[in-house]
Amino acid sequence: MPTVLVTGASGYIAKHIVLRLLRAGYHVRGSVRDSAKGKALRDALAPLLPDGQADTHLSTVTLDLLCDDGWLEAATGVDAILHTASPFPMVQPKDPQELIAPAVKGAKRAIRAAKAAGVGRVILTSSVAAVSGCDLPPGRSTYDERNWSDPDYPGITPYSVSKTLAEKAAWDMVATEAPGIGLTTINPGFVVGAPLDGHYGTSLAVIERLLAARDPMLPNFGFTMVDVGDIAEMHLRALQRDETTGQRLIGVADFLWFAEMAEHLARQFPNRKIVTRRAPDFVVRFLGLFDPAIRSIVPSLGVRTDVDASRARGLLGMTFRNPQDSLTETARWLMDHPRV
């Protein structure tokens, strides 16, 4: 079977991708930032695979998004690169370059390494954040793959800018410097679903916040959601289907308001104290003066963003899981594995 390089392999989504690839028989070379993360990756996957497969089919290399060292060697001898590595913070940094530089430079290094090593297939994990940060044309109420976020759009976050510029950099490089590479991007919404181990960064911090009843009221805020297993499956199917070359593929199931998420969890876990009361927008703006995590959502208060995933359903044959089921699974896992 082919060998695939998966960058950022110890990430929340990436671990699910690596698991799908291994179960499908691929050999995986996973890049991590340090050897400890490589061990954690193997420890997370080994119990979910046939005996010994985590040793025979999975290897790790150390790469840095901001450094050229090791990229060519990591790409040499592989059949495809799945570039998932990109910073994803809970709180937006004061200096946007903290996110933009590694996202853009990492995407360029992945394409450059693919070209130098003769790798003809690259799949890049982008985001709907690279799609929905713009005004829709008159007559349209739903975003799709034709839309690109505008880095100068009012209220756009550094994270959205980083994903937009990174994806554009990859497409530009393929168009101008590496036309022989077949590029596909996967653009997930807000990803939920049980992690494979306790190393999941900030991806599930929103659910942890709800379960901890950290906020006395909930903002009028929401996002398009999707199950982590579905996004992993999209990467696998895109890799296996040549017709996805040159395509952006959005992965979303449905839009949920923050309060809807809380109300669902309150019904599922009636013995858990979960706040469901909705906050007036002026209160959220006031709280944002003191809480950076709240401050980052203020521009999106009351804004419903609907995103169309019909291309993924058609090209990949995807049937997306109900995000409320994913939310329940996520919450149950987090409650069973509380952080110390």
Secondary structure, 3 states (H helix, E strand, C coil): CCEEEEECCCCHHHHHHHHHHHHCCCEEEEEECCHHHHHHHHHHHHHHCCCCHHHHCEEEEECCCCCCCCHHHHHCCCCEEEECCCCCCCCCCCCCHHHHHHHHHHHHHHHHHHHHHCCCEEEEECCHHHCCCCCCCCCCCCECCCCCCCCCCCCCCHHHHHHHHHHHHHHHHHHHCCCCCEEEEEEECEEECCCCCCCCCCCCHHHHHHHCCCCCCECCCEEEEEEHHHHHHHHHHHHHCHHHCCCEEEECCEEEEHHHHHHHHHHHCCCCCCCCCECCHHHHHHHCCCCHHHHCCHHHCCCCCCECCHHHHHHHCCCCCCHHHHHHHHHHHHHHCCCC
